Amino acid sequence: MLDASTPGSDVPPPALFTGHPAALAPALGALVVGLEHRFYGLSVPAGGLDMGQLRFLSSRQALADMASAHLTLSRLFNVSSSGPWICFIGSYAGSLATWARLKVPRTPVGGPGEGNPHLGVAVSMSVSQIVLHSLEQKCLSTSRAETVAQLRDTDPQVSSMGDRQWLYPTCTEFGFYITCAGPACPFSQLPTLPSQLSLCEQVFGLSISSVSQAVEQTNCYYGGQSPRATHVLFVNGDSDPWHVLSVTQSLGPLESALLIPNASHCLDMAPERASDAPSLRLARQKIFQQLQTWLLQAKESQVKGVSERQALAPSYVATWIMDTSHSTEGSGLL
């Protein structure tokens, strides 16, 4: 069981080690491992966060890191690299799980992607009708000038919350700008789309047109809301603003979707509580059943593969003996 955690913290992802994924591990006989995204926590390069370093901060590099970690961990823990791996990750990192299945299919990683936005947007996403249940991140200064100054600072200590690191891929790959326009908006209408896009230019020198082009390229490369990956379960809560950018309807038998009523961002990954709604309990049960199905299929596939190799072995050996007997007569090989 693998967690390529959502960026922004230098501590192990709590949902993995104390939440629902950890509760599933004993029942599945799983080893739990957490991965830290490059440029966050303790994985910030010694050179800091200047543009020369940030060019290595991308989803494609993150996928390469996941593939490398898979092979390294297999050797470290002496487990088969071809065995089943479950990837339990949420939010942006949930997209990485899907993209790993899409772009690195030989890496046997599959699993639920929680609250994962797949469609990059360089247009406004209104939250006026989708209420956020909590705000956990530390806020930047309310002063525009101070905000820009903080985001320009390349010292990792200043960007310990990951604000500069997160802004960069929104400018170079994703968009993901949230606005709250219209008279029904319950929040501030100050974060307009133009004001957020202008940060890319003020902080990184990237034009607004380049952001739009980057988002278009990302959607084309990964498939947007039709990624065509396999063995992926898209899990979302309908009270999570990000669910409108995710996959909320099944795309086929190997791309299932689960939309949990009245659930907020990645709520199903939290520890189980007596107060959990019946819909949340049912969703977790469905997740567990899906994982059991995939693991059973993987086991049957491995058994079938071994049986086929064993069935082919005698014929292969016999052919080798027959062929070599003509060319090595009297050599004693037989």
N, C-alpha and C positions, 0 to 999 in steps of 0.2 A: 504494500500500500504506500503510495508515493504522494507527497504534497509539494507542488511547485508553488509556494505560497504567494499570495498577493503582496506586491512590494509595499514597503513603508515601515518596516520594523526590524530591529536587530535581535529580536527574541523569537524563539520557535513559534510557529503559527498555533495559537491556542485552540482553534477549532479542530485541528488535526489531532492534538495530543490529549485534549480534554473533552472534545465534542462528540458528535455522532460517529464520525469516522473511527475514532479511537474505540468507541463502544462496539463497533462492528469487527474490529481486528481480531479479538480472541475467537469469535464465532467462525471467522474465515481462515483462521490459522495464519494471519498476516503479520509480517514485519513492517513496522511503521517507520518511515524515513521522511524527513522534511528537507526540502531544497530551498535555498535562499536565492532570490533573483539577483543577477549581477547588477552592480551599482547601488545596492541597498544594504543596510546593516553593515556587516563586516566585509561585504564583498565590493566595497568601493575601491577602485584602483588607487595606487599610491600617488599617481599624477593628479588626482583631484577630479573635478567635474568640468574641465574646460571642453571646448568643442572638439579638440583633438582626441579626447578620451570618449566623449559622448557618442561619437560616430559608431562605437561598438555597442551602444545601447539600443537594441532593436528586438523585435519579436523573433526574427530569424536567428539572431545570435542566441536568444533564450532557448529556442528549440534545439539548436546545436548543443547547448549546455545540458539540456534534458537528456538527449541521446548519449552524450559523453558520460553523464552521471549514471545512467542506466547500466552501461557497460562496466564502469568503475565499481559501482556498488555490487554488481553481480560477482565480480572477482573478490571484492573485499569480504563479502559475507558468504562466499563459496556457494552461490545459488546459480541455477541455470539462467543464462541471459535470454533463453527462449521461453522461460516460464511465464505465467500470467502476472502482469503488474496492473494494479488498479490506481488510477490517478484521480485523487479527490482534491479538487481545487475550485476556488470561487472567484467571481468577479473577472477582472482582466485575465488573471491566470487561468480561469476556467476556459477562456478562449484558447489559451496555449494548449490545453489538453486536447481540444478538438483539432487544432492545427497540427499537433504532433501526430495524431492518427492520420491526418491528411497528407502531410509533407514528409513524415518519417515513418511510414507504415511498417517498416521492419523492426521498429522499436515497439515491443509488445505492451504498449501502454493504452489502457482504455478506462473509462469510468465516467462518473457524473461530472458535469461542468456546471457549477452553481452560479446563478445570476450572471451568466457570461455574455457580455455584449459582443456580437459578431459583426454587426454592421457599423462601420465607421461613418461618422457624420460630421460634415462641416457646416451644417445648418442647425438652427436652434431646436432643442428638444424641450418642450414645455413640461413642467411638473405641476401645473396648476390643478390637475385632476388626479395626480398620483402623489399622495402625501408621504413624505419621508418620516420614518418612525424614530430615527435617531441620527445625530451627527457626531461622529466619533473623532474626526480628524481635527488637529490643531489648526486654527485659522491663521492666515497671513494677516498682516497689518491692513487696516481699512483705508490707509492712505495709498493711493495709486503709485505715487513716487517711491514710497517705502517698499511697496510690494515688488516693483520692478527692480529696485536695488537689491532686495533679498534674493530674487530669482536670478539676478546676474552674478551673484557671489558664487565662486567656484570652490569655496572651502567646504569640504564635506561636513564639517561640524555645524556650519550655518544651515546646510540643507539636510540635517539629520532626519527630518520628517519626510524627506523625499519629494518636496515640492518642485525643485528644479528638475530632478530626475523624471518626475511624472509629466511635467509640462513638455519636456523635449519630445517624447514619442507621440504626444497629442499633436505636435506640430509637424512631425515627420512621417507619421503613419495613420493615426486614428481619428483625430478630431475630438469626439467625445465631449463637446462643450454643452453644458447644461444652462439653459436660460429659463426665465419665468416671465413670459409676456402675457398681456391681456388683463382685463379688469378682474378676472376671477383668480388671479395669481395670489396665493397667500403669503408669498415671500417677496423679498426685494427684487425689483425689476432692473436694478443697476447692472448686473452682469449680462450685458447684451452680447450678441454674437460678434459684432465688430470689435467690441472692447476686448473680448477674449482672444480673438484672432490677432489683434494688434500686439498682444504680448509676445507672440512668436517672432515678430519683427523687432520689437524693442529689446527682447532678451537674447535672441539667437540670430537676428538679422535675416530671418526667413520671411519671404513675402506671403501675403494672404493667398495669392494665386498658387504658390508652391504648396501650401497646406491643402488646398482643394485637390490639387493634382496628386499629392501623396495619398490622400484618403481614397481617391478613385483607384489608384494602383493597388492599395492594400485590399480593397474589396474585390478587385479583379483577381489578385493572387490567391486569396483565401476562400473566395466564393461568397462573401457577405453572409446573408441569412440562409444560404443554400450551400453549405460547405462540402457536402458529399463525403463526409468522413464515415468511418464504421465503428461500431461498438462504442457509441457515445450516447449518454443520457443527458439531455438538456433540462436542467432543473431551475425553475424560476418561481418567484412569488409575485402575485399580481399587484401587490402594494409596493413593489420595488420599481423605482423609476427606470432602472436599466433593462427591465424585461422587454421593453418595446424595441430594443436593439438586438435581442436574443432570438432564439428559435423556440417558439411556444407551441408549435404543432409538430407532430411527428412527421419526419420526411421519408420514412420507410422503416422496415423491420429492424435495421441496424442503426437508425438515427431516431430514437424515441425522445419524446418531450413530456415534461411533467410540470404543469403550472399549478402552484399551490395557492388556494384562495386565502386572502388576507395575510399573506406571508411577506415579510420584508426581506432585505438583501441578505442572501446566504443563511437565512434563519434555520434551514433544515440541518446545517452543519453544526449548530450550537448544541450544547449539552441538553439532554432530554430533561424535561421538567414535568411535574405533576399538573401544572397549569397549561400545558401544551394543548392547542386546539385539536379536535379529532381529525381535521383535514391534514394537519402537520404530521400527526402520528401515522395516518394512512400513507402519506407521501414517503415517510421514512421506511415504512414496510415495503412499499413498491420498489424503493431504491435497493433495499436488501435482497429482495426477490430477483431483481434484474442482475445484481452482482452474482448471486448464486447460479443463475442461468448461464452467464458468461463463463464463470469458472468451471462449471460442469462441461460446457462445450469445449473449453480449452483442454480439460483433462481427457475427454474423449478423443480430441484431435491428436493429442500426444500419444495416447495408447494406439490409435490407428496408425500413426506414423511409425511407431516402433514395430508394430505387427507387419507393416508393409516392408520395412527394411529387413526384418527377419525372414520373411517369405522370399525376398529377392536374393538374400545372401547365398543359399546353397547353389542356386542357378549361376550366380556370378562366379563363385569359387570353381564350380565345375567347368565353366567356360574357360576360366583362366588356366586350369590344369590341362584341359584338352588342347588349347592353343599353344601353350609353352612346351608341351610334350614333343611337338614336331621340331621345334627349333633348338631344344636343349637335350636331345637324345644322348643318353649316356652321361649326362652331367651330374646325375644323382639328385636333381631337384625333386623328383617324384619318389 
